[in-house]
Amino acid sequence: MNCPSCKEYLEASRCPSCGYDLNRGPWICIKNSYPPDDLILVSLLRSHGIPVKTRSREVSQIPVGIGPLAETNIYVPEIIAGEASALIDIPDSEMD
Ligand SMILES: [Zn+2]
């Protein structure tokens, strides 16, 4: 992945170039999605070098045992949220 601040390649959570620390910067949820869309969105973001975190949440109204119908919240560093949102909001026809 790349540093969300300076775009340098990032191997650890702290950027050696600008000092941005993934563990310290604020993360915000840019999308709530459901399987399998969540996996597609996450891989799309990661393919652009954007750090992604997800948190799954059971949907309480759904009876247990119906399958993988848990809502997934997709988080990215706040500093790059605008770019990340734009990436996952493009129509299917424009995706490679
Ligand atoms: Zn950086």
Backbone and ligand atoms as CSV (ligand in chain L), in Angstrom:
chain,resi,resn,atom,element,x,y,z
A,1,MET,N,N,0.832,-1.195,0.000
A,1,MET,CA,C,0.000,0.000,0.000
A,1,MET,C,C,0.871,1.251,0.000
A,2,ASN,N,N,0.219,2.380,-0.218
A,2,ASN,CA,C,0.947,3.637,-0.257
A,2,ASN,C,C,0.554,4.521,0.920
A,3,CYS,N,N,1.466,5.402,1.283
A,3,CYS,CA,C,1.160,6.365,2.325
A,3,CYS,C,C,0.005,7.253,1.851
A,4,PRO,N,N,-1.067,7.376,2.651
A,4,PRO,CA,C,-2.197,8.203,2.233
A,4,PRO,C,C,-1.857,9.682,2.211
A,5,SER,N,N,-0.762,10.040,2.822
A,5,SER,CA,C,-0.398,11.451,2.889
A,5,SER,C,C,0.530,11.868,1.745
A,6,CYS,N,N,1.621,11.127,1.558
A,6,CYS,CA,C,2.608,11.549,0.555
A,6,CYS,C,C,2.733,10.571,-0.600
A,7,LYS,N,N,1.991,9.434,-0.531
A,7,LYS,CA,C,1.947,8.439,-1.611
A,7,LYS,C,C,3.214,7.607,-1.753
A,8,GLU,N,N,4.120,7.731,-0.814
A,8,GLU,CA,C,5.284,6.860,-0.841
A,8,GLU,C,C,4.838,5.433,-0.534
A,9,TYR,N,N,5.582,4.459,-1.092
A,9,TYR,CA,C,5.269,3.075,-0.784
A,9,TYR,C,C,5.471,2.827,0.712
A,10,LEU,N,N,4.528,2.122,1.295
A,10,LEU,CA,C,4.517,1.953,2.741
A,10,LEU,C,C,4.619,0.476,3.095
A,11,GLU,N,N,5.628,0.131,3.891
A,11,GLU,CA,C,5.749,-1.259,4.324
A,11,GLU,C,C,5.267,-1.444,5.750
A,12,ALA,N,N,5.413,-0.424,6.545
A,12,ALA,CA,C,4.982,-0.497,7.927
A,12,ALA,C,C,3.841,0.495,8.122
A,13,SER,N,N,3.360,0.589,9.348
A,13,SER,CA,C,2.230,1.475,9.566
A,13,SER,C,C,2.662,2.941,9.624
A,14,ARG,N,N,3.960,3.155,9.836
A,14,ARG,CA,C,4.434,4.528,9.895
A,14,ARG,C,C,5.256,4.848,8.658
A,15,CYS,N,N,4.957,5.952,8.033
A,15,CYS,CA,C,5.647,6.330,6.802
A,15,CYS,C,C,7.027,6.901,7.130
A,16,PRO,N,N,8.088,6.315,6.535
A,16,PRO,CA,C,9.441,6.813,6.805
A,16,PRO,C,C,9.696,8.151,6.116
A,17,SER,N,N,8.866,8.475,5.150
A,17,SER,CA,C,9.098,9.684,4.370
A,17,SER,C,C,8.499,10.928,5.022
A,18,CYS,N,N,7.204,10.854,5.389
A,18,CYS,CA,C,6.556,12.058,5.928
A,18,CYS,C,C,6.158,11.902,7.390
A,19,GLY,N,N,6.298,10.675,7.914
A,19,GLY,CA,C,5.993,10.479,9.321
A,19,GLY,C,C,4.530,10.184,9.615
A,20,TYR,N,N,3.708,10.080,8.575
A,20,TYR,CA,C,2.302,9.752,8.800
A,20,TYR,C,C,2.202,8.350,9.407
A,21,ASP,N,N,1.402,8.229,10.436
A,21,ASP,CA,C,1.263,6.948,11.126
A,21,ASP,C,C,-0.167,6.445,10.987
A,22,LEU,N,N,-0.293,5.316,10.297
A,22,LEU,CA,C,-1.624,4.738,10.053
A,22,LEU,C,C,-2.371,4.434,11.342
A,23,ASN,N,N,-1.606,4.078,12.367
A,23,ASN,CA,C,-2.250,3.715,13.622
A,23,ASN,C,C,-2.732,4.926,14.418
A,24,ARG,N,N,-2.232,6.078,14.046
A,24,ARG,CA,C,-2.595,7.278,14.806
A,24,ARG,C,C,-3.594,8.147,14.068
A,25,GLY,N,N,-3.502,8.137,12.736
A,25,GLY,CA,C,-4.395,8.979,11.956
A,25,GLY,C,C,-5.833,8.526,12.111
A,26,PRO,N,N,-6.766,9.443,11.966
A,26,PRO,CA,C,-8.174,9.055,12.073
A,26,PRO,C,C,-8.612,8.237,10.862
A,27,TRP,N,N,-9.433,7.230,11.095
A,27,TRP,CA,C,-10.010,6.428,10.028
A,27,TRP,C,C,-11.503,6.723,10.010
A,28,ILE,N,N,-12.051,6.797,8.819
A,28,ILE,CA,C,-13.490,6.983,8.758
A,28,ILE,C,C,-14.122,5.934,7.845
A,29,CYS,N,N,-15.377,5.642,8.121
A,29,CYS,CA,C,-16.118,4.672,7.321
A,29,CYS,C,C,-16.634,5.378,6.067
A,30,ILE,N,N,-16.224,4.887,4.901
A,30,ILE,CA,C,-16.680,5.529,3.658
A,30,ILE,C,C,-17.805,4.745,3.004
A,31,LYS,N,N,-18.060,3.530,3.484
A,31,LYS,CA,C,-19.061,2.712,2.803
A,31,LYS,C,C,-19.524,1.587,3.709
A,32,ASN,N,N,-20.821,1.330,3.668
A,32,ASN,CA,C,-21.347,0.117,4.268
A,32,ASN,C,C,-21.764,-0.788,3.121
A,33,SER,N,N,-21.270,-2.003,3.110
A,33,SER,CA,C,-21.645,-2.876,2.010
A,33,SER,C,C,-21.865,-4.291,2.522
A,34,TYR,N,N,-22.267,-5.148,1.597
A,34,TYR,CA,C,-22.603,-6.523,1.938
A,34,TYR,C,C,-21.826,-7.470,1.033
A,35,PRO,N,N,-21.548,-8.669,1.534
A,35,PRO,CA,C,-20.864,-9.666,0.686
A,35,PRO,C,C,-21.688,-9.943,-0.571
A,36,PRO,N,N,-21.071,-10.164,-1.746
A,36,PRO,CA,C,-19.603,-10.148,-1.931
A,36,PRO,C,C,-19.081,-8.773,-2.329
A,37,ASP,N,N,-19.943,-7.767,-2.341
A,37,ASP,CA,C,-19.493,-6.444,-2.780
A,37,ASP,C,C,-18.354,-5.899,-1.926
A,38,ASP,N,N,-18.394,-6.192,-0.640
A,38,ASP,CA,C,-17.364,-5.647,0.238
A,38,ASP,C,C,-15.967,-6.112,-0.181
A,39,LEU,N,N,-15.870,-7.386,-0.572
A,39,LEU,CA,C,-14.568,-7.908,-0.988
A,39,LEU,C,C,-14.086,-7.231,-2.260
A,40,ILE,N,N,-15.028,-6.966,-3.157
A,40,ILE,CA,C,-14.681,-6.309,-4.419
A,40,ILE,C,C,-14.184,-4.890,-4.154
A,41,LEU,N,N,-14.898,-4.180,-3.283
A,41,LEU,CA,C,-14.519,-2.804,-2.976
A,41,LEU,C,C,-13.164,-2.749,-2.280
A,42,VAL,N,N,-12.960,-3.663,-1.344
A,42,VAL,CA,C,-11.686,-3.676,-0.615
A,42,VAL,C,C,-10.528,-3.972,-1.560
A,43,SER,N,N,-10.714,-4.944,-2.449
A,43,SER,CA,C,-9.605,-5.267,-3.352
A,43,SER,C,C,-9.374,-4.137,-4.347
A,44,LEU,N,N,-10.448,-3.453,-4.720
A,44,LEU,CA,C,-10.292,-2.304,-5.617
A,44,LEU,C,C,-9.461,-1.207,-4.948
A,45,LEU,N,N,-9.803,-0.912,-3.707
A,45,LEU,CA,C,-9.070,0.123,-2.976
A,45,LEU,C,C,-7.610,-0.283,-2.781
A,46,ARG,N,N,-7.421,-1.554,-2.405
A,46,ARG,CA,C,-6.043,-2.022,-2.171
A,46,ARG,C,C,-5.232,-1.996,-3.449
A,47,SER,N,N,-5.889,-2.263,-4.581
A,47,SER,CA,C,-5.161,-2.257,-5.847
A,47,SER,C,C,-4.680,-0.851,-6.189
A,48,HIS,N,N,-5.292,0.150,-5.573
A,48,HIS,CA,C,-4.838,1.526,-5.764
A,48,HIS,C,C,-3.888,1.964,-4.648
A,49,GLY,N,N,-3.484,1.014,-3.822
A,49,GLY,CA,C,-2.514,1.312,-2.782
A,49,GLY,C,C,-3.109,1.979,-1.560
A,50,ILE,N,N,-4.434,1.943,-1.460
A,50,ILE,CA,C,-5.079,2.604,-0.330
A,50,ILE,C,C,-5.222,1.632,0.845
A,51,PRO,N,N,-4.759,2.038,2.009
A,51,PRO,CA,C,-4.923,1.187,3.194
A,51,PRO,C,C,-6.410,1.070,3.540
A,52,VAL,N,N,-6.837,-0.145,3.835
A,52,VAL,CA,C,-8.252,-0.392,4.113
A,52,VAL,C,C,-8.393,-1.218,5.376
A,53,LYS,N,N,-9.396,-0.870,6.172
A,53,LYS,CA,C,-9.781,-1.706,7.304
A,53,LYS,C,C,-11.263,-2.001,7.164
A,54,THR,N,N,-11.666,-3.174,7.598
A,54,THR,CA,C,-13.089,-3.475,7.556
A,54,THR,C,C,-13.550,-3.943,8.929
A,55,ARG,N,N,-14.833,-3.736,9.165
A,55,ARG,CA,C,-15.424,-4.253,10.377
A,55,ARG,C,C,-16.784,-4.823,10.006
A,56,SER,N,N,-16.973,-6.068,10.339
A,56,SER,CA,C,-18.243,-6.702,10.011
A,56,SER,C,C,-19.206,-6.586,11.177
A,57,ARG,N,N,-20.441,-6.423,10.824
A,57,ARG,CA,C,-21.453,-6.258,11.841
A,57,ARG,C,C,-22.653,-7.118,11.448
A,58,GLU,N,N,-23.054,-7.994,12.337
A,58,GLU,CA,C,-24.233,-8.801,12.055
A,58,GLU,C,C,-25.443,-7.889,11.926
A,59,VAL,N,N,-26.293,-8.198,10.978
A,59,VAL,CA,C,-27.527,-7.444,10.848
A,59,VAL,C,C,-28.576,-8.140,11.707
A,60,SER,N,N,-28.986,-7.453,12.746
A,60,SER,CA,C,-29.754,-8.125,13.784
A,60,SER,C,C,-31.120,-8.615,13.318
A,61,GLN,N,N,-31.666,-7.973,12.276
A,61,GLN,CA,C,-32.992,-8.389,11.817
A,61,GLN,C,C,-32.968,-9.699,11.032
A,62,ILE,N,N,-31.794,-10.078,10.561
A,62,ILE,CA,C,-31.697,-11.294,9.753
A,62,ILE,C,C,-31.595,-12.512,10.668
A,63,PRO,N,N,-32.436,-13.521,10.445
A,63,PRO,CA,C,-32.360,-14.722,11.279
A,63,PRO,C,C,-30.997,-15.399,11.164
A,64,VAL,N,N,-30.524,-15.922,12.254
A,64,VAL,CA,C,-29.228,-16.605,12.261
A,64,VAL,C,C,-29.283,-17.819,11.335
A,65,GLY,N,N,-28.217,-18.051,10.603
A,65,GLY,CA,C,-28.128,-19.239,9.769
A,65,GLY,C,C,-28.482,-18.996,8.325
A,66,ILE,N,N,-28.861,-17.769,7.996
A,66,ILE,CA,C,-29.267,-17.497,6.619
A,66,ILE,C,C,-28.052,-17.325,5.719
A,67,GLY,N,N,-26.907,-17.132,6.294
A,67,GLY,CA,C,-25.708,-17.020,5.461
A,67,GLY,C,C,-24.881,-15.804,5.832
A,68,PRO,N,N,-24.000,-15.446,4.929
A,68,PRO,CA,C,-23.029,-14.381,5.245
A,68,PRO,C,C,-23.602,-12.985,5.064
A,69,LEU,N,N,-24.780,-12.760,5.605
A,69,LEU,CA,C,-25.405,-11.458,5.419
A,69,LEU,C,C,-25.049,-10.505,6.543
A,70,ALA,N,N,-23.777,-10.292,6.690
A,70,ALA,CA,C,-23.356,-9.310,7.680
A,70,ALA,C,C,-22.939,-8.054,6.947
A,71,GLU,N,N,-23.274,-6.936,7.527
A,71,GLU,CA,C,-22.874,-5.677,6.934
A,71,GLU,C,C,-21.393,-5.457,7.202
A,72,THR,N,N,-20.689,-4.989,6.195
A,72,THR,CA,C,-19.274,-4.683,6.364
A,72,THR,C,C,-19.062,-3.185,6.246
A,73,ASN,N,N,-18.460,-2.621,7.263
A,73,ASN,CA,C,-18.103,-1.209,7.218
A,73,ASN,C,C,-16.675,-1.100,6.699
A,74,ILE,N,N,-16.495,-0.283,5.686
A,74,ILE,CA,C,-15.179,-0.122,5.083
A,74,ILE,C,C,-14.573,1.206,5.535
A,75,TYR,N,N,-13.411,1.095,6.138
A,75,TYR,CA,C,-12.721,2.273,6.676
A,75,TYR,C,C,-11.452,2.562,5.891
A,76,VAL,N,N,-11.190,3.838,5.700
A,76,VAL,CA,C,-9.913,4.268,5.131
A,76,VAL,C,C,-9.424,5.450,5.962
A,77,PRO,N,N,-8.123,5.776,5.859
A,77,PRO,CA,C,-7.641,6.964,6.574
A,77,PRO,C,C,-8.408,8.196,6.106
A,78,GLU,N,N,-8.783,9.021,7.060
A,78,GLU,CA,C,-9.604,10.185,6.737
A,78,GLU,C,C,-8.941,11.069,5.679
A,79,ILE,N,N,-7.623,11.125,5.727
A,79,ILE,CA,C,-6.880,12.007,4.836
A,79,ILE,C,C,-7.068,11.635,3.369
A,80,ILE,N,N,-7.477,10.381,3.121
A,80,ILE,CA,C,-7.601,9.909,1.741
A,80,ILE,C,C,-9.041,9.496,1.419
A,81,ALA,N,N,-9.954,9.833,2.311
A,81,ALA,CA,C,-11.337,9.372,2.170
A,81,ALA,C,C,-11.996,9.866,0.880
A,82,GLY,N,N,-11.695,11.099,0.497
A,82,GLY,CA,C,-12.305,11.638,-0.709
A,82,GLY,C,C,-11.898,10.849,-1.946
A,83,GLU,N,N,-10.618,10.571,-2.038
A,83,GLU,CA,C,-10.099,9.813,-3.173
A,83,GLU,C,C,-10.648,8.389,-3.175
A,84,ALA,N,N,-10.705,7.796,-1.993
A,84,ALA,CA,C,-11.206,6.420,-1.887
A,84,ALA,C,C,-12.681,6.352,-2.268
A,85,SER,N,N,-13.472,7.328,-1.828
A,85,SER,CA,C,-14.886,7.350,-2.164
A,85,SER,C,C,-15.086,7.475,-3.663
A,86,ALA,N,N,-14.283,8.323,-4.284
A,86,ALA,CA,C,-14.399,8.513,-5.725
A,86,ALA,C,C,-14.092,7.224,-6.466
A,87,LEU,N,N,-13.116,6.481,-5.956
A,87,LEU,CA,C,-12.728,5.234,-6.614
A,87,LEU,C,C,-13.847,4.207,-6.598
A,88,ILE,N,N,-14.533,4.090,-5.485
A,88,ILE,CA,C,-15.540,3.035,-5.395
A,88,ILE,C,C,-16.912,3.503,-5.858
A,89,ASP,N,N,-17.032,4.768,-6.204
A,89,ASP,CA,C,-18.314,5.260,-6.686
A,89,ASP,C,C,-18.416,5.290,-8.211
A,90,ILE,N,N,-17.331,4.936,-8.900
A,90,ILE,CA,C,-17.407,4.964,-10.356
A,90,ILE,C,C,-18.305,3.840,-10.843
A,91,PRO,N,N,-19.017,4.073,-11.942
A,91,PRO,CA,C,-19.907,3.041,-12.473
A,91,PRO,C,C,-19.127,1.804,-12.903
A,92,ASP,N,N,-19.809,0.652,-12.881
A,92,ASP,CA,C,-19.166,-0.608,-13.260
A,92,ASP,C,C,-18.501,-0.538,-14.633
A,93,SER,N,N,-19.132,0.158,-15.543
A,93,SER,CA,C,-18.646,0.189,-16.911
A,93,SER,C,C,-17.285,0.865,-17.035
A,94,GLU,N,N,-16.931,1.655,-16.044
A,94,GLU,CA,C,-15.656,2.351,-16.115
A,94,GLU,C,C,-14.538,1.626,-15.381
A,95,MET,N,N,-14.875,0.500,-14.772
A,95,MET,CA,C,-13.843,-0.268,-14.078
A,95,MET,C,C,-13.118,-1.172,-15.048
A,96,ASP,N,N,-11.857,-1.385,-14.780
A,96,ASP,CA,C,-11.081,-2.330,-15.591
A,96,ASP,C,C,-11.325,-3.738,-15.103
L,1,ZN,ZN,ZN,4.128,9.576,3.853
